[in-house]
Amino acid sequence: MDENLAKWNAIFKNLIVDAKELTKDLLQGINYVLGSGILLLAIGFMNIYFIVARNLQMGPDFIFVGLAVSSPAIFLGLWNIKKYFDLRKKYSRLYLYQQEMASG
């Protein structure tokens, strides 16, 4: 038991030393979730436009394929954007602490 406690103490000491960089990296990672969500939405809607909207004369099978190809990108884009807001809410105190550290 004491060995585990010593290991955890060492881990937490390193986290305290690297807290500013760790916070910065975590918050940047959260922002990447938003960026990837927006990119996936754009890809999904561009697929709908180029595959479906511009080729309506090709028939319902072609439209179904276009929607089937576009749907995962749109779904994942919306999921990533929701995940961004969930993470942002969860780590809102870190955002506030980072702003305080940056300003003072």
N, C-alpha and C positions, 0 to 999 in steps of 0.2 A: 504494500500500500504506500509506503513512504517513497519508494522508487517512482511510482506513478505521480505522486504529488510533486516530487522534485522535477520530473519531466514537464509537468504542467506549469510549474513556476518558471522554468526556463523558457517555455513557449510564450508565456504572458510577458516576461521581461523583454523578449525580442519584439513582441507586438507593441509594447509601450514605446520602445525606442523608435520603431518604424511606423508609429501611429499616423503621422502626418502623410507619409507616402502611401500607406495602406488605404487611408481614407480617400486620398486623391485617386488612386487606382480603382477603388470600388465605385466611386461616383462616376468616373469616366466609363467604366464598364456598364453602368446603368444607362448612361447616355447612348452607348453603342446599341443597346437594346431598342431604344427609340429610333435611332437611325436605321437600323435594319428593318424595323417594322414599316417605316415610311418607304424605304426602298422596295420592300416586298409588295406593298400596296401599289406602288407605281408600276412595278413589273406586271402585277395581276391586271390592273386596269388597262395598261398598254396592250397586253395580250388580248383582252376583250375587244379593244378598239381595232387592232390590226387583224385579228383572226375572225372575229364575229361581225362587228359593225361594218367593216369594209367588204365583207364577203357574204352578205345575207342571201344573195342569189344562189349560193352553193347548196342550199337545202338544210333541212333540220339536223341531219347527221353531222354535217360540218360544224354547225352552230353548237351542237352538243359536245363535240370534241373540243372546240374552243373554250367553252365554259368549263369543261372538265380539266383542261390544262390550267386555266386561270384561277379556278377556285382554291386550290391549295395555297397559292401565293397570297391571295386576298385573305384567306383564313389565318395564315401564319402572320401576315402583316398586322391584322387586327389583334391577334393574340399577343404579339410582341409589344404593341402600343399599350394594351391593357396591362401587360406585365411591367412595362416601364412605370406606369402610374402606381401600380401596387408596390414596386420596389422604392419608388420615390417617396411614397407615403411611409413605408416601413423604415426608411433611413432618413427621414426628414430632419431628425436631430443632427445627423452628421452634416447635412447641408448647412444647417444653421451654424454649427461649430466651425465648419470650414470657412464660411463667410466672416465669422468673428475673427478667426485667426488671420485671414487675408487682410482684413481692415485694421487690425491692431496688432 
